[in-house]
Amino acid sequence: MKKVTLTRQEFYELIWSTPLSQLAKTYAISDNGLRKMCKKYKVPIPFNGYWQKLKFNKPVRPEKLPAFAMDRDAIELPLRGEDNPLSNGCLP
């Protein structure tokens, strides 16, 4: 399975640029799994209503990335590929 390696800053920018539900379609991890990764690496996630406000050009500010010492400088996210397709809820 292919993986993408990101710094904590790049991970933060990814989380604040795209809704978690859409990121789950790109990466082989659920939106809840992404939330857990955010908690583990102390990356704030967008508050409820953030994407709606953004959609209608309301003023919003992303939370700042707090300082956090990591053992490694990399966060790995598995990419969703043909070998790991998105399930549509139907069994073959």
PDB file of N, CA, C and O in Angstrom:
ATOM      1  N   MET A   1       0.846  -1.173   0.000  1.00  0.00           N
ATOM      2  CA  MET A   1       0.000   0.000   0.000  1.00  0.00           C
ATOM      3  C   MET A   1       0.898   1.244   0.000  1.00  0.00           C
ATOM      4  O   MET A   1       1.847   1.338   0.778  1.00  0.00           O
ATOM      5  N   LYS A   2       0.585   2.180  -0.871  1.00  0.00           N
ATOM      6  CA  LYS A   2       1.357   3.413  -0.952  1.00  0.00           C
ATOM      7  C   LYS A   2       1.022   4.317   0.228  1.00  0.00           C
ATOM      8  O   LYS A   2      -0.107   4.332   0.719  1.00  0.00           O
ATOM      9  N   LYS A   3       2.028   5.072   0.672  1.00  0.00           N
ATOM     10  CA  LYS A   3       1.840   5.993   1.787  1.00  0.00           C
ATOM     11  C   LYS A   3       2.381   7.363   1.422  1.00  0.00           C
ATOM     12  O   LYS A   3       3.301   7.493   0.614  1.00  0.00           O
ATOM     13  N   VAL A   4       1.795   8.374   2.030  1.00  0.00           N
ATOM     14  CA  VAL A   4       2.254   9.746   1.875  1.00  0.00           C
ATOM     15  C   VAL A   4       2.850  10.155   3.215  1.00  0.00           C
ATOM     16  O   VAL A   4       2.249   9.918   4.263  1.00  0.00           O
ATOM     17  N   THR A   5       4.019  10.763   3.185  1.00  0.00           N
ATOM     18  CA  THR A   5       4.659  11.226   4.399  1.00  0.00           C
ATOM     19  C   THR A   5       4.565  12.745   4.458  1.00  0.00           C
ATOM     20  O   THR A   5       4.977  13.441   3.530  1.00  0.00           O
ATOM     21  N   LEU A   6       4.018  13.248   5.561  1.00  0.00           N
ATOM     22  CA  LEU A   6       3.814  14.681   5.752  1.00  0.00           C
ATOM     23  C   LEU A   6       4.483  15.150   7.038  1.00  0.00           C
ATOM     24  O   LEU A   6       4.621  14.381   7.989  1.00  0.00           O
ATOM     25  N   THR A   7       4.891  16.397   7.064  1.00  0.00           N
ATOM     26  CA  THR A   7       5.328  16.987   8.321  1.00  0.00           C
ATOM     27  C   THR A   7       4.070  17.344   9.112  1.00  0.00           C
ATOM     28  O   THR A   7       2.964  17.311   8.573  1.00  0.00           O
ATOM     29  N   ARG A   8       4.241  17.678  10.366  1.00  0.00           N
ATOM     30  CA  ARG A   8       3.089  18.056  11.183  1.00  0.00           C
ATOM     31  C   ARG A   8       2.432  19.320  10.621  1.00  0.00           C
ATOM     32  O   ARG A   8       1.205  19.428  10.622  1.00  0.00           O
ATOM     33  N   GLN A   9       3.222  20.262  10.147  1.00  0.00           N
ATOM     34  CA  GLN A   9       2.693  21.495   9.553  1.00  0.00           C
ATOM     35  C   GLN A   9       1.896  21.189   8.281  1.00  0.00           C
ATOM     36  O   GLN A   9       0.826  21.761   8.074  1.00  0.00           O
ATOM     37  N   GLU A  10       2.401  20.302   7.435  1.00  0.00           N
ATOM     38  CA  GLU A  10       1.687  19.920   6.209  1.00  0.00           C
ATOM     39  C   GLU A  10       0.384  19.191   6.555  1.00  0.00           C
ATOM     40  O   GLU A  10      -0.636  19.397   5.896  1.00  0.00           O
ATOM     41  N   PHE A  11       0.418  18.347   7.581  1.00  0.00           N
ATOM     42  CA  PHE A  11      -0.781  17.637   8.036  1.00  0.00           C
ATOM     43  C   PHE A  11      -1.826  18.653   8.515  1.00  0.00           C
ATOM     44  O   PHE A  11      -3.005  18.537   8.179  1.00  0.00           O
ATOM     45  N   TYR A  12      -1.398  19.632   9.287  1.00  0.00           N
ATOM     46  CA  TYR A  12      -2.286  20.696   9.772  1.00  0.00           C
ATOM     47  C   TYR A  12      -2.932  21.432   8.594  1.00  0.00           C
ATOM     48  O   TYR A  12      -4.142  21.661   8.591  1.00  0.00           O
ATOM     49  N   GLU A  13      -2.125  21.800   7.599  1.00  0.00           N
ATOM     50  CA  GLU A  13      -2.639  22.514   6.431  1.00  0.00           C
ATOM     51  C   GLU A  13      -3.630  21.654   5.644  1.00  0.00           C
ATOM     52  O   GLU A  13      -4.612  22.170   5.109  1.00  0.00           O
ATOM     53  N   LEU A  14      -3.378  20.360   5.575  1.00  0.00           N
ATOM     54  CA  LEU A  14      -4.293  19.439   4.901  1.00  0.00           C
ATOM     55  C   LEU A  14      -5.628  19.372   5.634  1.00  0.00           C
ATOM     56  O   LEU A  14      -6.686  19.423   5.007  1.00  0.00           O
ATOM     57  N   ILE A  15      -5.579  19.260   6.946  1.00  0.00           N
ATOM     58  CA  ILE A  15      -6.794  19.153   7.767  1.00  0.00           C
ATOM     59  C   ILE A  15      -7.650  20.418   7.644  1.00  0.00           C
ATOM     60  O   ILE A  15      -8.878  20.334   7.632  1.00  0.00           O
ATOM     61  N   TRP A  16      -7.008  21.590   7.552  1.00  0.00           N
ATOM     62  CA  TRP A  16      -7.742  22.846   7.474  1.00  0.00           C
ATOM     63  C   TRP A  16      -8.080  23.262   6.057  1.00  0.00           C
ATOM     64  O   TRP A  16      -8.719  24.296   5.860  1.00  0.00           O
ATOM     65  N   SER A  17      -7.670  22.485   5.063  1.00  0.00           N
ATOM     66  CA  SER A  17      -7.985  22.843   3.676  1.00  0.00           C
ATOM     67  C   SER A  17      -9.099  21.993   3.074  1.00  0.00           C
ATOM     68  O   SER A  17      -9.707  22.381   2.077  1.00  0.00           O
ATOM     69  N   THR A  18      -9.368  20.841   3.673  1.00  0.00           N
ATOM     70  CA  THR A  18     -10.350  19.899   3.134  1.00  0.00           C
ATOM     71  C   THR A  18     -11.098  19.222   4.286  1.00  0.00           C
ATOM     72  O   THR A  18     -10.471  18.830   5.271  1.00  0.00           O
ATOM     73  N   PRO A  19     -12.428  19.075   4.185  1.00  0.00           N
ATOM     74  CA  PRO A  19     -13.176  18.374   5.234  1.00  0.00           C
ATOM     75  C   PRO A  19     -12.672  16.934   5.439  1.00  0.00           C
ATOM     76  O   PRO A  19     -12.257  16.269   4.490  1.00  0.00           O
ATOM     77  N   LEU A  20     -12.717  16.473   6.684  1.00  0.00           N
ATOM     78  CA  LEU A  20     -12.225  15.134   7.012  1.00  0.00           C
ATOM     79  C   LEU A  20     -12.947  14.050   6.219  1.00  0.00           C
ATOM     80  O   LEU A  20     -12.336  13.054   5.833  1.00  0.00           O
ATOM     81  N   SER A  21     -14.241  14.236   5.975  1.00  0.00           N
ATOM     82  CA  SER A  21     -14.999  13.229   5.222  1.00  0.00           C
ATOM     83  C   SER A  21     -14.473  13.087   3.794  1.00  0.00           C
ATOM     84  O   SER A  21     -14.501  11.991   3.233  1.00  0.00           O
ATOM     85  N   GLN A  22     -13.998  14.175   3.208  1.00  0.00           N
ATOM     86  CA  GLN A  22     -13.426  14.105   1.857  1.00  0.00           C
ATOM     87  C   GLN A  22     -12.013  13.539   1.886  1.00  0.00           C
ATOM     88  O   GLN A  22     -11.614  12.818   0.972  1.00  0.00           O
ATOM     89  N   LEU A  23     -11.258  13.860   2.925  1.00  0.00           N
ATOM     90  CA  LEU A  23      -9.904  13.304   3.056  1.00  0.00           C
ATOM     91  C   LEU A  23      -9.959  11.788   3.210  1.00  0.00           C
ATOM     92  O   LEU A  23      -9.072  11.078   2.737  1.00  0.00           O
ATOM     93  N   ALA A  24     -11.006  11.297   3.875  1.00  0.00           N
ATOM     94  CA  ALA A  24     -11.159   9.855   4.072  1.00  0.00           C
ATOM     95  C   ALA A  24     -11.320   9.121   2.745  1.00  0.00           C
ATOM     96  O   ALA A  24     -10.991   7.939   2.646  1.00  0.00           O
ATOM     97  N   LYS A  25     -11.821   9.809   1.732  1.00  0.00           N
ATOM     98  CA  LYS A  25     -11.971   9.195   0.413  1.00  0.00           C
ATOM     99  C   LYS A  25     -10.637   9.097  -0.310  1.00  0.00           C
ATOM    100  O   LYS A  25     -10.446   8.214  -1.146  1.00  0.00           O
ATOM    101  N   THR A  26      -9.718   9.995   0.004  1.00  0.00           N
ATOM    102  CA  THR A  26      -8.403  10.004  -0.629  1.00  0.00           C
ATOM    103  C   THR A  26      -7.431   9.071   0.072  1.00  0.00           C
ATOM    104  O   THR A  26      -6.642   8.377  -0.570  1.00  0.00           O
ATOM    105  N   TYR A  27      -7.498   9.063   1.393  1.00  0.00           N
ATOM    106  CA  TYR A  27      -6.581   8.257   2.193  1.00  0.00           C
ATOM    107  C   TYR A  27      -7.321   7.046   2.741  1.00  0.00           C
ATOM    108  O   TYR A  27      -8.529   7.103   2.971  1.00  0.00           O
ATOM    109  N   ALA A  28      -6.606   5.965   2.947  1.00  0.00           N
ATOM    110  CA  ALA A  28      -7.211   4.717   3.424  1.00  0.00           C
ATOM    111  C   ALA A  28      -7.354   4.754   4.939  1.00  0.00           C
ATOM    112  O   ALA A  28      -6.840   3.894   5.654  1.00  0.00           O
ATOM    113  N   ILE A  29      -8.061   5.769   5.405  1.00  0.00           N
ATOM    114  CA  ILE A  29      -8.322   5.931   6.836  1.00  0.00           C
ATOM    115  C   ILE A  29      -9.654   6.665   6.960  1.00  0.00           C
ATOM    116  O   ILE A  29      -9.963   7.541   6.152  1.00  0.00           O
ATOM    117  N   SER A  30     -10.432   6.311   7.962  1.00  0.00           N
ATOM    118  CA  SER A  30     -11.747   6.934   8.124  1.00  0.00           C
ATOM    119  C   SER A  30     -11.609   8.350   8.672  1.00  0.00           C
ATOM    120  O   SER A  30     -10.544   8.745   9.145  1.00  0.00           O
ATOM    121  N   ASP A  31     -12.699   9.105   8.600  1.00  0.00           N
ATOM    122  CA  ASP A  31     -12.661  10.451   9.158  1.00  0.00           C
ATOM    123  C   ASP A  31     -12.438  10.409  10.665  1.00  0.00           C
ATOM    124  O   ASP A  31     -11.787  11.291  11.225  1.00  0.00           O
ATOM    125  N   ASN A  32     -12.978   9.383  11.321  1.00  0.00           N
ATOM    126  CA  ASN A  32     -12.750   9.221  12.754  1.00  0.00           C
ATOM    127  C   ASN A  32     -11.282   8.876  13.024  1.00  0.00           C
ATOM    128  O   ASN A  32     -10.710   9.325  14.018  1.00  0.00           O
ATOM    129  N   GLY A  33     -10.685   8.094  12.155  1.00  0.00           N
ATOM    130  CA  GLY A  33      -9.263   7.773  12.276  1.00  0.00           C
ATOM    131  C   GLY A  33      -8.410   9.028  12.122  1.00  0.00           C
ATOM    132  O   GLY A  33      -7.409   9.191  12.819  1.00  0.00           O
ATOM    133  N   LEU A  34      -8.809   9.918  11.203  1.00  0.00           N
ATOM    134  CA  LEU A  34      -8.098  11.188  11.032  1.00  0.00           C
ATOM    135  C   LEU A  34      -8.235  12.053  12.286  1.00  0.00           C
ATOM    136  O   LEU A  34      -7.281  12.713  12.696  1.00  0.00           O
ATOM    137  N   ARG A  35      -9.430  12.048  12.894  1.00  0.00           N
ATOM    138  CA  ARG A  35      -9.638  12.797  14.144  1.00  0.00           C
ATOM    139  C   ARG A  35      -8.700  12.280  15.232  1.00  0.00           C
ATOM    140  O   ARG A  35      -8.114  13.061  15.981  1.00  0.00           O
ATOM    141  N   LYS A  36      -8.565  10.975  15.310  1.00  0.00           N
ATOM    142  CA  LYS A  36      -7.675  10.381  16.316  1.00  0.00           C
ATOM    143  C   LYS A  36      -6.218  10.765  16.060  1.00  0.00           C
ATOM    144  O   LYS A  36      -5.463  11.007  17.002  1.00  0.00           O
ATOM    145  N   MET A  37      -5.826  10.820  14.790  1.00  0.00           N
ATOM    146  CA  MET A  37      -4.461  11.239  14.461  1.00  0.00           C
ATOM    147  C   MET A  37      -4.248  12.703  14.858  1.00  0.00           C
ATOM    148  O   MET A  37      -3.184  13.071  15.355  1.00  0.00           O
ATOM    149  N   CYS A  38      -5.263  13.527  14.634  1.00  0.00           N
ATOM    150  CA  CYS A  38      -5.174  14.937  15.024  1.00  0.00           C
ATOM    151  C   CYS A  38      -4.993  15.054  16.534  1.00  0.00           C
ATOM    152  O   CYS A  38      -4.201  15.863  17.017  1.00  0.00           O
ATOM    153  N   LYS A  39      -5.732  14.243  17.263  1.00  0.00           N
ATOM    154  CA  LYS A  39      -5.622  14.262  18.723  1.00  0.00           C
ATOM    155  C   LYS A  39      -4.228  13.799  19.152  1.00  0.00           C
ATOM    156  O   LYS A  39      -3.620  14.394  20.042  1.00  0.00           O
ATOM    157  N   LYS A  40      -3.731  12.751  18.524  1.00  0.00           N
ATOM    158  CA  LYS A  40      -2.423  12.195  18.865  1.00  0.00           C
ATOM    159  C   LYS A  40      -1.301  13.208  18.636  1.00  0.00           C
ATOM    160  O   LYS A  40      -0.393  13.331  19.458  1.00  0.00           O
ATOM    161  N   TYR A  41      -1.367  13.932  17.514  1.00  0.00           N
ATOM    162  CA  TYR A  41      -0.319  14.892  17.167  1.00  0.00           C
ATOM    163  C   TYR A  41      -0.667  16.324  17.568  1.00  0.00           C
ATOM    164  O   TYR A  41       0.024  17.268  17.184  1.00  0.00           O
ATOM    165  N   LYS A  42      -1.744  16.481  18.342  1.00  0.00           N
ATOM    166  CA  LYS A  42      -2.193  17.786  18.831  1.00  0.00           C
ATOM    167  C   LYS A  42      -2.378  18.806  17.696  1.00  0.00           C
ATOM    168  O   LYS A  42      -1.895  19.937  17.755  1.00  0.00           O
ATOM    169  N   VAL A  43      -3.093  18.355  16.670  1.00  0.00           N
ATOM    170  CA  VAL A  43      -3.441  19.212  15.544  1.00  0.00           C
ATOM    171  C   VAL A  43      -4.920  19.567  15.693  1.00  0.00           C
ATOM    172  O   VAL A  43      -5.764  18.671  15.692  1.00  0.00           O
ATOM    173  N   PRO A  44      -5.251  20.858  15.822  1.00  0.00           N
ATOM    174  CA  PRO A  44      -6.661  21.229  15.970  1.00  0.00           C
ATOM    175  C   PRO A  44      -7.441  20.932  14.693  1.00  0.00           C
ATOM    176  O   PRO A  44      -6.906  21.017  13.587  1.00  0.00           O
ATOM    177  N   ILE A  45      -8.712  20.582  14.865  1.00  0.00           N
ATOM    178  CA  ILE A  45      -9.564  20.315  13.711  1.00  0.00           C
ATOM    179  C   ILE A  45     -10.594  21.438  13.580  1.00  0.00           C
ATOM    180  O   ILE A  45     -10.913  22.098  14.569  1.00  0.00           O
ATOM    181  N   PRO A  46     -11.111  21.660  12.386  1.00  0.00           N
ATOM    182  CA  PRO A  46     -12.111  22.717  12.198  1.00  0.00           C
ATOM    183  C   PRO A  46     -13.348  22.500  13.077  1.00  0.00           C
ATOM    184  O   PRO A  46     -13.825  21.377  13.239  1.00  0.00           O
ATOM    185  N   PHE A  47     -13.849  23.595  13.633  1.00  0.00           N
ATOM    186  CA  PHE A  47     -15.019  23.543  14.510  1.00  0.00           C
ATOM    187  C   PHE A  47     -16.284  23.299  13.703  1.00  0.00           C
ATOM    188  O   PHE A  47     -16.299  23.479  12.485  1.00  0.00           O
ATOM    189  N   ASN A  48     -17.347  22.888  14.389  1.00  0.00           N
ATOM    190  CA  ASN A  48     -18.631  22.673  13.721  1.00  0.00           C
ATOM    191  C   ASN A  48     -19.091  23.963  13.052  1.00  0.00           C
ATOM    192  O   ASN A  48     -19.080  25.029  13.669  1.00  0.00           O
ATOM    193  N   GLY A  49     -19.490  23.864  11.804  1.00  0.00           N
ATOM    194  CA  GLY A  49     -19.953  25.012  11.045  1.00  0.00           C
ATOM    195  C   GLY A  49     -18.853  25.732  10.282  1.00  0.00           C
ATOM    196  O   GLY A  49     -19.144  26.659   9.526  1.00  0.00           O
ATOM    197  N   TYR A  50     -17.601  25.333  10.460  1.00  0.00           N
ATOM    198  CA  TYR A  50     -16.475  25.996   9.791  1.00  0.00           C
ATOM    199  C   TYR A  50     -16.629  25.959   8.275  1.00  0.00           C
ATOM    200  O   TYR A  50     -16.491  26.984   7.608  1.00  0.00           O
ATOM    201  N   TRP A  51     -16.916  24.772   7.732  1.00  0.00           N
ATOM    202  CA  TRP A  51     -16.988  24.632   6.269  1.00  0.00           C
ATOM    203  C   TRP A  51     -18.183  25.369   5.697  1.00  0.00           C
ATOM    204  O   TRP A  51     -18.099  25.892   4.587  1.00  0.00           O
ATOM    205  N   GLN A  52     -19.312  25.428   6.431  1.00  0.00           N
ATOM    206  CA  GLN A  52     -20.482  26.171   5.978  1.00  0.00           C
ATOM    207  C   GLN A  52     -20.186  27.665   5.955  1.00  0.00           C
ATOM    208  O   GLN A  52     -20.548  28.358   5.004  1.00  0.00           O
ATOM    209  N   LYS A  53     -19.531  28.158   6.994  1.00  0.00           N
ATOM    210  CA  LYS A  53     -19.179  29.575   7.029  1.00  0.00           C
ATOM    211  C   LYS A  53     -18.227  29.912   5.896  1.00  0.00           C
ATOM    212  O   LYS A  53     -18.365  30.951   5.251  1.00  0.00           O
ATOM    213  N   LEU A  54     -17.274  29.048   5.655  1.00  0.00           N
ATOM    214  CA  LEU A  54     -16.318  29.250   4.575  1.00  0.00           C
ATOM    215  C   LEU A  54     -17.039  29.274   3.224  1.00  0.00           C
ATOM    216  O   LEU A  54     -16.725  30.086   2.354  1.00  0.00           O
ATOM    217  N   LYS A  55     -18.003  28.373   3.066  1.00  0.00           N
ATOM    218  CA  LYS A  55     -18.763  28.272   1.819  1.00  0.00           C
ATOM    219  C   LYS A  55     -19.514  29.570   1.508  1.00  0.00           C
ATOM    220  O   LYS A  55     -19.625  29.969   0.349  1.00  0.00           O
ATOM    221  N   PHE A  56     -20.025  30.220   2.547  1.00  0.00           N
ATOM    222  CA  PHE A  56     -20.808  31.437   2.357  1.00  0.00           C
ATOM    223  C   PHE A  56     -20.010  32.707   2.668  1.00  0.00           C
ATOM    224  O   PHE A  56     -20.576  33.750   2.995  1.00  0.00           O
ATOM    225  N   ASN A  57     -18.690  32.592   2.559  1.00  0.00           N
ATOM    226  CA  ASN A  57     -17.779  33.738   2.713  1.00  0.00           C
ATOM    227  C   ASN A  57     -17.930  34.485   4.029  1.00  0.00           C
ATOM    228  O   ASN A  57     -17.765  35.704   4.075  1.00  0.00           O
ATOM    229  N   LYS A  58     -18.238  33.773   5.084  1.00  0.00           N
ATOM    230  CA  LYS A  58     -18.280  34.364   6.415  1.00  0.00           C
ATOM    231  C   LYS A  58     -16.860  34.375   6.972  1.00  0.00           C
ATOM    232  O   LYS A  58     -16.052  33.520   6.609  1.00  0.00           O
ATOM    233  N   PRO A  59     -16.544  35.322   7.843  1.00  0.00           N
ATOM    234  CA  PRO A  59     -15.190  35.364   8.390  1.00  0.00           C
ATOM    235  C   PRO A  59     -14.925  34.200   9.346  1.00  0.00           C
ATOM    236  O   PRO A  59     -15.668  33.991  10.304  1.00  0.00           O
ATOM    237  N   VAL A  60     -13.874  33.456   9.078  1.00  0.00           N
ATOM    238  CA  VAL A  60     -13.459  32.347   9.952  1.00  0.00           C
ATOM    239  C   VAL A  60     -11.942  32.389  10.079  1.00  0.00           C
ATOM    240  O   VAL A  60     -11.238  32.824   9.168  1.00  0.00           O
ATOM    241  N   ARG A  61     -11.462  31.935  11.211  1.00  0.00           N
ATOM    242  CA  ARG A  61     -10.027  31.849  11.437  1.00  0.00           C
ATOM    243  C   ARG A  61      -9.679  30.443  11.879  1.00  0.00           C
ATOM    244  O   ARG A  61     -10.262  29.927  12.833  1.00  0.00           O
ATOM    245  N   PRO A  62      -8.742  29.825  11.200  1.00  0.00           N
ATOM    246  CA  PRO A  62      -8.283  28.512  11.671  1.00  0.00           C
ATOM    247  C   PRO A  62      -7.553  28.665  12.998  1.00  0.00           C
ATOM    248  O   PRO A  62      -6.893  29.673  13.249  1.00  0.00           O
ATOM    249  N   GLU A  63      -7.684  27.650  13.838  1.00  0.00           N
ATOM    250  CA  GLU A  63      -6.924  27.655  15.090  1.00  0.00           C
ATOM    251  C   GLU A  63      -5.450  27.515  14.765  1.00  0.00           C
ATOM    252  O   GLU A  63      -5.076  26.849  13.800  1.00  0.00           O
ATOM    253  N   LYS A  64      -4.628  28.138  15.566  1.00  0.00           N
ATOM    254  CA  LYS A  64      -3.185  28.052  15.350  1.00  0.00           C
ATOM    255  C   LYS A  64      -2.688  26.675  15.771  1.00  0.00           C
ATOM    256  O   LYS A  64      -3.252  26.033  16.656  1.00  0.00           O
ATOM    257  N   LEU A  65      -1.634  26.247  15.124  1.00  0.00           N
ATOM    258  CA  LEU A  65      -1.012  24.967  15.439  1.00  0.00           C
ATOM    259  C   LEU A  65      -0.168  25.144  16.700  1.00  0.00           C
ATOM    260  O   LEU A  65       0.812  25.889  16.685  1.00  0.00           O
ATOM    261  N   PRO A  66      -0.537  24.464  17.795  1.00  0.00           N
ATOM    262  CA  PRO A  66       0.256  24.604  19.017  1.00  0.00           C
ATOM    263  C   PRO A  66       1.597  23.871  18.905  1.00  0.00           C
ATOM    264  O   PRO A  66       1.761  22.968  18.084  1.00  0.00           O
ATOM    265  N   ALA A  67       2.524  24.270  19.726  1.00  0.00           N
ATOM    266  CA  ALA A  67       3.835  23.613  19.752  1.00  0.00           C
ATOM    267  C   ALA A  67       3.666  22.181  20.271  1.00  0.00           C
ATOM    268  O   ALA A  67       2.840  21.915  21.145  1.00  0.00           O
ATOM    269  N   PHE A  68       4.457  21.277  19.719  1.00  0.00           N
ATOM    270  CA  PHE A  68       4.376  19.874  20.104  1.00  0.00           C
ATOM    271  C   PHE A  68       5.658  19.194  19.663  1.00  0.00           C
ATOM    272  O   PHE A  68       6.046  19.285  18.498  1.00  0.00           O
ATOM    273  N   ALA A  69       6.309  18.519  20.581  1.00  0.00           N
ATOM    274  CA  ALA A  69       7.551  17.807  20.247  1.00  0.00           C
ATOM    275  C   ALA A  69       7.199  16.393  19.807  1.00  0.00           C
ATOM    276  O   ALA A  69       6.559  15.639  20.540  1.00  0.00           O
ATOM    277  N   MET A  70       7.629  16.045  18.594  1.00  0.00           N
ATOM    278  CA  MET A  70       7.364  14.709  18.052  1.00  0.00           C
ATOM    279  C   MET A  70       8.637  13.885  18.083  1.00  0.00           C
ATOM    280  O   MET A  70       9.744  14.414  17.984  1.00  0.00           O
ATOM    281  N   ASP A  71       8.457  12.568  18.224  1.00  0.00           N
ATOM    282  CA  ASP A  71       9.597  11.659  18.159  1.00  0.00           C
ATOM    283  C   ASP A  71      10.210  11.681  16.762  1.00  0.00           C
ATOM    284  O   ASP A  71      11.430  11.700  16.600  1.00  0.00           O
ATOM    285  N   ARG A  72       9.339  11.677  15.763  1.00  0.00           N
ATOM    286  CA  ARG A  72       9.776  11.723  14.361  1.00  0.00           C
ATOM    287  C   ARG A  72       9.185  12.970  13.725  1.00  0.00           C
ATOM    288  O   ARG A  72       8.208  13.525  14.228  1.00  0.00           O
ATOM    289  N   ASP A  73       9.763  13.402  12.646  1.00  0.00           N
ATOM    290  CA  ASP A  73       9.256  14.583  11.947  1.00  0.00           C
ATOM    291  C   ASP A  73       8.325  14.209  10.806  1.00  0.00           C
ATOM    292  O   ASP A  73       8.171  14.980   9.859  1.00  0.00           O
ATOM    293  N   ALA A  74       7.702  13.040  10.879  1.00  0.00           N
ATOM    294  CA  ALA A  74       6.877  12.590   9.760  1.00  0.00           C
ATOM    295  C   ALA A  74       5.588  11.931  10.252  1.00  0.00           C
ATOM    296  O   ALA A  74       5.569  11.203  11.244  1.00  0.00           O
ATOM    297  N   ILE A  75       4.524  12.217   9.524  1.00  0.00           N
ATOM    298  CA  ILE A  75       3.230  11.567   9.746  1.00  0.00           C
ATOM    299  C   ILE A  75       2.920  10.833   8.456  1.00  0.00           C
ATOM    300  O   ILE A  75       2.924  11.436   7.383  1.00  0.00           O
ATOM    301  N   GLU A  76       2.652   9.542   8.547  1.00  0.00           N
ATOM    302  CA  GLU A  76       2.372   8.746   7.354  1.00  0.00           C
ATOM    303  C   GLU A  76       0.877   8.493   7.218  1.00  0.00           C
ATOM    304  O   GLU A  76       0.212   8.083   8.169  1.00  0.00           O
ATOM    305  N   LEU A  77       0.364   8.744   6.025  1.00  0.00           N
ATOM    306  CA  LEU A  77      -1.037   8.469   5.700  1.00  0.00           C
ATOM    307  C   LEU A  77      -1.086   7.487   4.544  1.00  0.00           C
ATOM    308  O   LEU A  77      -0.487   7.743   3.499  1.00  0.00           O
ATOM    309  N   PRO A  78      -1.787   6.363   4.704  1.00  0.00           N
ATOM    310  CA  PRO A  78      -1.902   5.408   3.599  1.00  0.00           C
ATOM    311  C   PRO A  78      -2.846   5.944   2.528  1.00  0.00           C
ATOM    312  O   PRO A  78      -3.923   6.454   2.838  1.00  0.00           O
ATOM    313  N   LEU A  79      -2.441   5.827   1.286  1.00  0.00           N
ATOM    314  CA  LEU A  79      -3.281   6.264   0.167  1.00  0.00           C
ATOM    315  C   LEU A  79      -4.275   5.172  -0.199  1.00  0.00           C
ATOM    316  O   LEU A  79      -3.959   3.983  -0.147  1.00  0.00           O
ATOM    317  N   ARG A  80      -5.466   5.586  -0.566  1.00  0.00           N
ATOM    318  CA  ARG A  80      -6.470   4.635  -1.023  1.00  0.00           C
ATOM    319  C   ARG A  80      -6.177   4.349  -2.492  1.00  0.00           C
ATOM    320  O   ARG A  80      -6.082   5.269  -3.305  1.00  0.00           O
ATOM    321  N   GLY A  81      -6.037   3.093  -2.819  1.00  0.00           N
ATOM    322  CA  GLY A  81      -5.731   2.722  -4.194  1.00  0.00           C
ATOM    323  C   GLY A  81      -6.718   1.709  -4.722  1.00  0.00           C
ATOM    324  O   GLY A  81      -7.753   1.452  -4.108  1.00  0.00           O
ATOM    325  N   GLU A  82      -6.395   1.140  -5.855  1.00  0.00           N
ATOM    326  CA  GLU A  82      -7.278   0.136  -6.453  1.00  0.00           C
ATOM    327  C   GLU A  82      -7.345  -1.126  -5.598  1.00  0.00           C
ATOM    328  O   GLU A  82      -8.348  -1.841  -5.618  1.00  0.00           O
ATOM    329  N   ASP A  83      -6.276  -1.401  -4.845  1.00  0.00           N
ATOM    330  CA  ASP A  83      -6.277  -2.572  -3.983  1.00  0.00           C
ATOM    331  C   ASP A  83      -7.081  -2.332  -2.708  1.00  0.00           C
ATOM    332  O   ASP A  83      -7.376  -3.281  -1.981  1.00  0.00           O
ATOM    333  N   ASN A  84      -7.443  -1.067  -2.421  1.00  0.00           N
ATOM    334  CA  ASN A  84      -8.199  -0.722  -1.228  1.00  0.00           C
ATOM    335  C   ASN A  84      -9.293   0.281  -1.618  1.00  0.00           C
ATOM    336  O   ASN A  84      -9.241   1.434  -1.192  1.00  0.00           O
ATOM    337  N   PRO A  85     -10.284  -0.138  -2.420  1.00  0.00           N
ATOM    338  CA  PRO A  85     -11.321   0.794  -2.875  1.00  0.00           C
ATOM    339  C   PRO A  85     -12.246   1.212  -1.753  1.00  0.00           C
ATOM    340  O   PRO A  85     -12.334   0.550  -0.718  1.00  0.00           O
ATOM    341  N   LEU A  86     -12.920   2.295  -1.967  1.00  0.00           N
ATOM    342  CA  LEU A  86     -13.897   2.785  -1.020  1.00  0.00           C
ATOM    343  C   LEU A  86     -15.096   1.833  -1.046  1.00  0.00           C
ATOM    344  O   LEU A  86     -15.625   1.538  -2.118  1.00  0.00           O
ATOM    345  N   SER A  87     -15.517   1.363   0.092  1.00  0.00           N
ATOM    346  CA  SER A  87     -16.643   0.442   0.170  1.00  0.00           C
ATOM    347  C   SER A  87     -17.943   1.206  -0.016  1.00  0.00           C
ATOM    348  O   SER A  87     -18.116   2.294   0.533  1.00  0.00           O
ATOM    349  N   ASN A  88     -18.857   0.633  -0.793  1.00  0.00           N
ATOM    350  CA  ASN A  88     -20.159   1.274  -0.968  1.00  0.00           C
ATOM    351  C   ASN A  88     -21.227   0.616  -0.093  1.00  0.00           C
ATOM    352  O   ASN A  88     -22.418   0.872  -0.266  1.00  0.00           O
ATOM    353  N   GLY A  89     -20.806  -0.221   0.832  1.00  0.00           N
ATOM    354  CA  GLY A  89     -21.729  -0.860   1.747  1.00  0.00           C
ATOM    355  C   GLY A  89     -22.305  -2.161   1.249  1.00  0.00           C
ATOM    356  O   GLY A  89     -23.055  -2.811   1.977  1.00  0.00           O
ATOM    357  N   CYS A  90     -21.981  -2.569   0.025  1.00  0.00           N
ATOM    358  CA  CYS A  90     -22.499  -3.816  -0.550  1.00  0.00           C
ATOM    359  C   CYS A  90     -21.405  -4.875  -0.533  1.00  0.00           C
ATOM    360  O   CYS A  90     -20.246  -4.601  -0.845  1.00  0.00           O
ATOM    361  N   LEU A  91     -21.785  -6.046  -0.173  1.00  0.00           N
ATOM    362  CA  LEU A  91     -20.838  -7.158  -0.202  1.00  0.00           C
ATOM    363  C   LEU A  91     -20.858  -7.803  -1.580  1.00  0.00           C
ATOM    364  O   LEU A  91     -21.921  -7.914  -2.191  1.00  0.00           O
ATOM    365  N   PRO A  92     -19.709  -8.226  -2.076  1.00  0.00           N
ATOM    366  CA  PRO A  92     -19.688  -8.853  -3.407  1.00  0.00           C
ATOM    367  C   PRO A  92     -20.388 -10.181  -3.439  1.00  0.00           C
ATOM    368  O   PRO A  92     -20.448 -10.822  -4.489  1.00  0.00           O
TER     369      PRO A  92
END
